[in-house]
């Protein structure tokens, strides 16, 4: 039997995985960990019996995940680490994915739904026994990442070279499509559920727009300081909340991570503010020139996203400045809610933002 520990946060996946895991000689050595501290405690208590650790990136901050993995490996170096990343491969920088591969970490993306078979395939490999096994993981993980976007494994060096060229194109196409602007604009980003990727989107947009010759800042309204690790040339990092009026005076473009202010149940039939979240922040969000609301398409999260399309208060203020961004294909959602500006992460979100700004500048 292969011993497994999990960190899924508040999402209760162990019960759903139990039957499939037992059939494949995989056993959970402890209940699901809700926090990284709890996971480390389980790892210490069950070190001898644990071979595999599964971490959902939505349960930790991306900036701290490698520290957590180092702590796990310090307890038992041979533990295999599997990380489930939110969204698709295109959301992440090439350097970020390279670091996962360099550390011998298996990666699964959840943009097409949670793939249990793939998770089991990784977990069944069991512990890392020797350096050659680590190298094999790195190589296979890279192929698996590409499989997510191309639905095929690269078989030779020529394919690898071609893929590198495609990656460079993906990195640059948004930058090339954006033209100079001169006004003062704020982009507010908010998640409908934890782990939807507001912080990562703020970071990626900042990278895309950093090539513009303008004063620019990335702002953390979440209180978590997750963006404090951001180092983008020509982009200021602001950790202390300031009014949009102050920020607009100083910068041409401000990108603000508002985090996840609302706690919405899976049915999406009500909500409450996250405890301690400043109500004034939500007033600032509504004042932004562009307001992006992110969601996840999984069955237990989709209603949290559509809440913003159905709630009377939000419907009454929603206009062309709102962008509703989902992690998967949006054909069904677009058909159901035709009056809203709904995109998925295959769409050119930067072009959508540019068009809104262009319309503002033409007024």
Residue pairs with C-beta under 8 A, 6 or more apart in sequence:
1 25
1 26
1 27
2 25
2 26
2 27
2 51
2 52
2 123
2 124
2 126
3 27
3 29
3 46
3 49
3 50
3 51
3 52
4 21
4 26
4 27
4 28
4 29
4 50
4 51
4 52
4 53
4 54
4 123
5 28
5 29
5 30
5 33
5 39
5 42
5 43
5 46
5 50
5 52
5 53
5 54
6 13
6 14
6 28
6 32
6 33
6 53
6 54
6 55
6 56
7 32
7 33
7 34
7 35
7 36
7 38
7 39
7 53
7 54
7 55
7 56
7 59
7 60
8 14
8 32
8 33
8 54
8 56
8 59
9 34
9 35
9 56
9 58
9 59
9 60
9 194
9 195
10 34
10 59
10 194
11 56
11 58
11 59
11 300
12 32
13 32
13 56
13 114
14 28
14 31
14 32
17 116
17 119
18 28
20 116
20 120
21 27
21 28
21 120
21 123
24 120
24 123
24 124
25 124
26 52
26 120
26 123
26 124
29 42
29 46
29 49
29 50
30 42
30 45
30 46
33 39
33 41
33 42
34 59
35 59
36 59
36 60
36 64
36 68
39 53
39 55
39 68
39 72
40 68
40 71
40 72
40 75
42 50
43 50
43 53
43 72
43 75
43 76
43 79
44 75
47 75
47 76
50 76
50 79
51 78
51 79
51 80
51 126
51 127
52 79
52 80
52 81
52 82
52 122
52 123
52 126
52 127
53 72
53 79
53 80
53 81
53 82
54 82
54 84
54 119
54 123
55 65
55 68
55 69
55 81
55 82
55 83
55 84
56 83
56 84
56 195
57 65
57 83
57 84
57 85
57 86
57 195
58 84
58 86
58 194
58 195
59 195
60 68
61 199
61 224
61 226
62 96
62 199
62 200
62 226
63 226
63 228
63 229
65 83
66 99
66 103
69 81
69 83
69 103
69 105
72 79
72 81
73 79
73 81
77 128
78 127
78 128
78 129
79 127
79 128
80 106
80 122
80 123
80 125
80 126
80 127
80 128
80 137
81 103
81 104
81 105
81 106
82 105
82 106
82 107
82 108
82 119
82 122
82 123
83 100
83 105
83 106
83 107
83 108
84 108
84 109
84 110
84 114
84 119
85 92
85 107
85 108
85 109
85 110
86 109
86 110
86 111
86 195
86 196
86 197
86 200
86 296
86 327
87 109
87 110
87 111
87 197
87 200
87 327
87 345
88 109
88 111
88 112
88 148
88 149
88 327
88 345
89 97
89 109
89 111
89 145
89 146
89 148
89 149
90 149
90 170
90 345
90 346
91 197
91 200
91 201
91 204
91 345
92 200
93 171
93 204
93 207
94 167
94 171
97 107
97 145
100 107
100 141
101 107
101 138
101 141
101 142
101 145
102 138
104 128
104 134
104 135
104 137
104 138
104 141
105 137
105 141
106 122
106 137
106 141
106 144
107 141
107 144
107 145
108 115
108 118
108 119
108 122
108 144
109 145
109 148
110 296
110 298
110 327
111 148
111 327
111 328
111 345
112 148
112 328
113 297
113 298
113 328
114 298
118 144
125 137
128 134
128 137
143 153
143 154
144 153
146 152
146 153
146 154
146 163
147 153
150 163
154 160
154 163
173 348
174 208
174 348
174 350
174 351
175 208
175 211
177 348
177 350
177 351
177 354
178 208
178 209
178 211
178 212
178 350
178 351
178 354
179 354
180 212
180 213
180 214
181 212
181 214
181 252
181 253
181 357
181 358
181 361
182 214
182 252
182 361
183 252
183 357
183 360
183 361
184 248
184 249
184 251
184 252
184 253
185 248
185 252
185 253
185 254
185 289
185 290
185 357
185 360
186 244
186 247
186 248
186 253
186 254
186 255
186 256
186 287
186 288
186 289
186 290
187 205
187 253
187 254
187 255
187 256
187 288
187 289
187 290
187 292
187 353
188 256
188 258
188 284
188 285
188 288
188 290
188 291
188 292
189 198
189 201
189 202
189 205
189 255
189 256
189 257
189 258
189 292
189 294
190 198
190 258
190 259
190 260
190 261
190 285
190 291
190 292
190 293
190 294
191 197
191 198
191 259
191 260
191 293
191 294
191 295
192 260
192 262
192 264
192 293
192 294
192 295
192 296
192 301
192 304
192 305
192 307
192 308
193 260
193 264
193 295
193 296
193 301
193 304
193 305
194 260
195 296
196 260
196 294
196 295
196 296
196 301
196 327
197 294
197 327
198 222
198 257
198 258
198 259
198 260
198 294
199 222
199 226
199 227
199 257
199 259
201 292
201 294
201 325
202 218
202 227
202 255
202 256
202 257
203 218
203 227
203 230
203 232
205 255
205 349
205 350
205 353
206 216
206 218
206 230
206 232
206 235
206 255
207 232
208 350
209 216
209 253
209 255
209 350
210 216
210 232
210 233
210 234
210 235
212 252
212 253
214 251
214 252
214 253
215 236
215 250
215 251
215 252
215 253
216 234
216 235
216 236
216 251
216 252
216 253
216 254
216 255
217 235
217 236
217 237
217 238
217 247
217 250
217 251
217 253
217 254
217 255
218 227
218 230
218 232
218 235
218 236
218 237
218 238
218 254
218 255
218 256
218 257
219 227
219 237
219 238
219 239
219 241
219 242
219 247
219 254
219 255
219 256
219 257
220 226
220 227
220 228
220 237
220 238
220 239
220 256
220 257
221 241
221 256
221 257
221 258
221 259
221 281
221 284
222 257
222 258
222 259
223 259
223 276
224 259
225 239
226 257
227 237
227 239
227 257
228 237
228 239
230 237
236 251
238 247
241 278
241 281
243 284
244 254
244 284
244 287
244 288
247 254
248 254
256 284
256 285
256 288
258 281
258 282
258 285
259 277
260 274
261 273
261 274
261 277
261 281
261 282
261 285
262 271
262 272
262 273
262 274
262 307
263 271
263 272
263 273
263 274
264 270
264 271
264 303
264 304
264 307
265 271
265 304
266 300
266 301
266 303
266 304
267 303
268 302
268 303
268 304
268 305
268 306
268 307
268 310
269 303
271 307
271 311
273 279
285 291
286 317
288 321
289 321
289 356
289 357
289 360
290 321
290 323
290 353
290 356
290 357
291 321
291 322
291 323
292 322
292 323
292 324
292 325
292 349
293 305
293 308
293 322
293 323
293 324
293 325
294 325
294 326
294 327
295 301
295 302
295 304
295 305
295 306
295 324
295 325
295 326
295 327
296 302
296 304
296 305
296 326
296 327
297 305
297 326
297 327
297 328
297 329
305 324
305 326
306 333
306 337
307 314
308 314
308 318
308 324
309 315
309 318
309 324
309 337
309 340
318 340
320 341
320 356
320 359
321 356
322 340
322 341
323 341
323 343
323 349
323 352
323 353
323 356
324 340
324 341
324 342
324 343
325 342
325 343
325 344
325 345
325 349
326 333
326 342
326 343
326 344
326 345
327 344
327 345
328 344
328 345
329 344
329 346
330 342
330 343
330 344
333 342
334 342
341 352
343 349
343 352
